[in-house]
């Protein structure tokens, strides 16, 4: 009994320590790439830390970057729990922002900030869910590869948003392709007026709690995880595998839709071309670093958000391109996956050693 408890405790500790060590090693190895004779490793690391956490303003901005990364990370993790790989979060996010804008610019809904914000968020989530349902249907009922379909639908969505921003929804008084400014009743307000952090961060934390409860404490979540683990076994047990796959994609798209609508309403207060620097694509790294755990996504999204925020300072101070953060992200993922593989081999070796003994 004690050996089983020890094994469970070891697995719990490694599940927490592996991504943390992977992230730290990723930062260390990635930083070595930009070290020069005039720019020491400690100077780079110190500037990164200051850019991400050095002031309340920097810390707040890191959290702002983390919000859309967290929503899209949840989207990827939720669908992947059912064995469906949604890499279309970027397109779902952008269409959702545009759909939220349709409601947010309309003064007819401005009689109450609570109603206006809620309706705009619901419009964005519905758009993301609807867009994600297409690859979900093709995957579940026709056997299409969801990776290819979601990737291609990203291009369609991004180009559709570009068309509307340069045409029917373009602000006539602006040269840049963007909508008019949202009605103030549709703004997601800042938590502290002097800082950038808005109430979308609280919505994200609420979404994390809901997703964790659904996946780990509900029958629907058990069905999702059983389909992801063994679809044939789940089908034999009476689970509607096709329906679960479709439902997981719909919920995933709604979560990605939250990212787009909250980002547009909380940060820009309008939709502009290129407002997302690729949050939907970074979501895959966020989910993987967290081990697809909703609670872990809080920390992995903040890690990547802090990197994005720090990268801006490094570019200004040292002329280091922002693409530098992708080196760190990739290094962290490689270290996490490698460490997990090493731990699996170590456990296998220990089991064989015990049997031999």
Number of C-alpha atoms within 10 A of each C-alpha: 6 7 8 9 10 11 13 12 12 11 13 11 11 16 16 13 13 20 25 19 16 23 24 15 19 23 21 17 14 20 21 15 12 15 14 10 6 7 11 14 17 12 13 19 16 13 19 23 17 15 24 28 19 14 12 13 16 21 23 20 23 26 26 25 24 29 29 31 33 36 36 37 36 35 35 32 29 31 28 22 23 26 19 25 22 30 28 32 36 32 32 35 37 36 29 36 34 28 25 33 28 16 24 33 22 14 14 11 19 18 10 12 16 14 14 24 25 17 17 29 28 20 25 34 32 24 27 35 26 20 27 31 22 17 28 33 20 15 20 20 14 11 12 14 15 22 16 14 19 24 17 14 22 22 14 14 20 18 16 16 25 20 15 16 21 19 14 10 19 20 18 14 9 10 9 13 20 24 26 20 17 22 22 17 19 30 24 22 17 16 14 11 9 9 15 20 24 25 16 24 22 13 15 23 17 12 18 21 13 13 22 18 13 16 19 13 12 12 11 15 21 16 24 29 22 22 24 20 14 12 21 13 13 18 15 10 11 9 17 14 23 19 14 23 27 24 22 30 33 26 23 33 36 32 31 38 39 36 36 36 35 32 26 26 28 22 20 14 23 25 30 23 18 13 17 18 9 14 27 31 18 22 31 22 22 34 27 20 30 26 21 22 21 27 16 21 27 23 18 27 30 22 22 27 26 25 25 23 25 26 22 18 19 18 14 11 10 12 10 15 13 18 11 18 22 15 16 23 22 16 20 26 21 17 20 25 17 14 17 18 12 12 15 12 12 12 13 11 12 12 12 11 10 8 8 7 6
